[in-house]
Amino acid sequence: MAGDGQTVLDTAWAQIPRSREATAGIGSFTRSRVERIISIAAASGSVIIGTQAFIAALGSTQERPEWRIPLMVAVFGTLAFMLLACAIGRAVRVASGVFALVYVLALASWPIATAGVVPDTLDEPWIWYLVNLATLAAVLAFPLPLQIAWMILAPLLFYFVRLVQGGFATDFWIAVGLDVSFALILGGVLLTLGWMLRSVAANVDETRARAVSSYAQAAAADAAEQERVAVAALMHDSVLAALIAAERATTPRERTLAAAMAREALTRLANTEQDSHEGTDDPRDGLELADDIEAAAGELGADVDVHREIAPDIAPIPGRVARALTLAATQAVANALQHAGGAGLGVAVIARDGRVRVEVHDAGEGFDLDDIPDDRLGIRASIIARVAAVGGTADLETGSHGTTVRLTWREAAA
């Protein structure tokens, strides 16, 4: 049961993207959906209220004829643009902001549009029906301070222009004032709902992002701990066993067996981080070795043309030796890319006189091997121990001029 649970957990974790863009998406998952819900709800309510206002505008006689059509086109055209944007979920902020601005401008021009026309009733004009839609558009388009400003501005501006239209008559003060108070209350409710939903969504996203980050850190710490445990077990089970066998060896056969155990332990230690093994012992020639190193370097993103000096009479290289040299050289190339930025990177394979030498050099700033922490196995295990496991040697020259790694294997040592 525990194994099944871990498998499910690992599968779920594998589905979480690691890229910067995906991480940002995790941090806005709920907020994006809440914004979509708000825009759809706003569009639904705006369709109903906008239709009522449009019908009222068709039969309106309160504004001058030359103003009525331009006002209707400007206001209802931008409203339709906002509704379309909310429906498709694109450019919602832009469309809503345009409608909010156009409505306020239309409202400000209302005294001019109605100049000389005396209202014969206290009934509100068609532009009144859209006053809360302006607040709703501000909620969709603007930050909170501007939302508050629009929620207050639109009703009060209507109050003023309506009083101007009615000549500041006492009846208009009371009737319009009552309507404006309701508009302020409804606008406050709309603004509060939008703020509350967005705040809840932001808190959910923040909590989710923290949980994912904490899990990632825990997973990384667990992986590091498992690696340390694996290396410790390897040292105990393999290396220590080889040392004990070497100490107790008294006959040539026992010494040969102890040497084989030590070689196997070193190879397993060198390949711990890649889970690689010696592989087959099918022979490889020097050209194939150079091709393998060049291909491995290419997989790391290094465009390296391996220099080849291969004598025609060189004996085939055992497969395990060629593999160890390839992996060690690949690690040296990786180190050069990571720590020297690939500056002056070059690789050479020289095979003659029964000896195979692989050189990897760069023009970095160099390093001090003694300063490398003991738990970093890139050089000690992946290069030095790996080559030593097949009977070869690894020499490093480093300084301000750069670093050169020389991997050498002699046929007589195989």
Sequence and secondary structure as in RCSB ss.txt:
>XXXX:A:sequence
MAGDGQTVLDTAWAQIPRSREATAGIGSFTRSRVERIISIAAASGSVIIGTQAFIAALGSTQERPEWRIPLMVAV
FGTLAFMLLACAIGRAVRVASGVFALVYVLALASWPIATAGVVPDTLDEPWIWYLVNLATLAAVLAFPLPLQIAW
MILAPLLFYFVRLVQGGFATDFWIAVGLDVSFALILGGVLLTLGWMLRSVAANVDETRARAVSSYAQAAAADAAE
QERVAVAALMHDSVLAALIAAERATTPRERTLAAAMAREALTRLANTEQDSHEGTDDPRDGLELADDIEAAAGEL
GADVDVHREIAPDIAPIPGRVARALTLAATQAVANALQHAGGAGLGVAVIARDGRVRVEVHDAGEGFDLDDIPDD
RLGIRASIIARVAAVGGTADLETGSHGTTVRLTWREAAA
>XXXX:A:secstr
 HHHHHHHHHHHHHTS  SHHHHHHHTTHHHHHHHHHHHHHHHHHHHHHHHHHHHHHHT  SS HHHHHHHHHHH
HHHHHHHHHHHHHTSSHHHHHHHHHHHHHHHHHTHHHHTTT   SSS   GGGGGHHHHHHHHHHHS HHHHHHH
HHHHHHHHHHHHHHHTTT HHHHHHHHHHHHHHHHHHHHHHHHHHHHHHHHHHHHHHHHHHHHHHHHHHHHHHHH
HHHHHHHHHIIIIIHHHHHHHHH  SHHHHHHHHHHHHHHHHHHHTTTTT        B HHHHHHHHHHHHHHT
T     EEEE TT   B HHHHHHHHHHHHHHHHHHHHHHTTTT EEEEEEETTEEEEEEEE S    GGGS TT
  TTIIIIIIHHHHTT EEEEEEETTEEEEEEEEEGGG 
